Amino acid sequence: MNALDLARKLNWEILQPDGAETEIRGAYTSDLLSDVMAHAPADGLLITIQANINTVAVATLVHLRALVVCHRRPAPDDFLAAARREGVAVFRTTENQYRTSVRVAYALND
Amino acid sequence: MNVLPISPEQSSLVILDLLFKLKIKEVMTTTLITAPRGASLRDIQRLMKENGITGVPIAEGRRLFGIVSMDDIITALENGTVDERADRHMATNLVVLEDDMPLSFGISYFDKFRYGRFPVLNRNNELVGILTSRDVSASLLLELFKEYNKLEAQIQPPAPAAGERGRVRRKFPAKRYDFENAGKASHEIKKELTGRGYDPRLIRRVSVAAYEMELNMVVHSEGGALTCLLDPDRVELIAQDHGPGIADVDWAMQEGCTTANEWIKSLGFGAGMGLPNIRRVADEFDIQSTVGVGTTVRAVIRLPPVAPSPAPPQTP
């Protein structure tokens, strides 16, 4: 499923759509960036509350395609600008990481 | 909006040093003008006027409950609620700074959140100060900024390192607490390898090692540099910092062991996985550390024996 379809299906707020029309091949849930580096799947989606430019840096390095920020945490301008520059789509949800993970797993049939 | 004209992106090196070295507690205003929850907005407006300020923390003792800004007063005047209690109209979803954070954080917060002021809390969540964009110390910094820029203009920047044939050598400085620029070296290294058409899985291993090395220096060291030696058959990454050194390297090599403090953890770092991650992705790994001197971490990732052709194929 592509990231944009997933976001629409799960009613996520679309904060940064550039790069959203890419296929998502898995997901990972973590707020620790080293843990993300170690375990997130390439071409995946990151479910996190960590909305800062370092998240984008890590996403780019391990080739994640999209981020969803949980708990509707604030998304700073520099964070979104970096994501746009790198073509990493950013979404946001009011739900927590657990519920978001369940919905994503279900939607991706993963 | 009053964004500070200093940015960690564009500042000179001396200023960067200052921004990372100075802590918020050294710069913030500590003589606080606060009001209790029961104060009326009219009382607060008077406080603002008398003191020439545009925001008043609502606090009792050292406990912070919220903040009332000039905007809240204007809204209350429009709505006829200016005689009501502050706690009915104050903002409670606050972005706060911690007194131990480097000043660079304070400055980046003004850009990120577009508030005119940030309450500063200590480690025990007690209100200890306020950082405003017109803080006296900020103007002091500005003066320094001008001075240092003049000085730096007289110094020629060093020429980029020239590589021997077949070998590319790049050196990237890393600064303590410079989270804004952390990751740039790994990004450059990744770009270089991608341009050469290597397998994405291999590139990922190099990227992970480089990023963890950069972050280790930003989080834990007094500063250092990441050197990347790219040969046709291998990438060697060397992170060398100048202190403080690791007392127990075996302990630090264990997953989950970290000395990072709470605000670093709040940024998603300090999981205690950096060094183990580097060792996991590297073909060769070693670490040497001396307390009071510094730490050197070295990782080698072997590249396929025959260098692949560059990504875009040539057609006759």
Interface residues (C-beta under 8 A of the other chain):
Chain A: D31 L32 L33 S34 D35 M37 A38 A42 T48 Q50 N52 I53 N54 T55 A57 V58 T60 L61 V62 H63 P74 P76 D77 D78 F79
Chain B: V95 S108 D111 K112 F113 F179 E180 A182 G183 S186 H187 K190 P200 R201 R204 S207 V208 Y211 E212 L215 L267 G268 F269 A271 G272 M273 G274 N277 R280
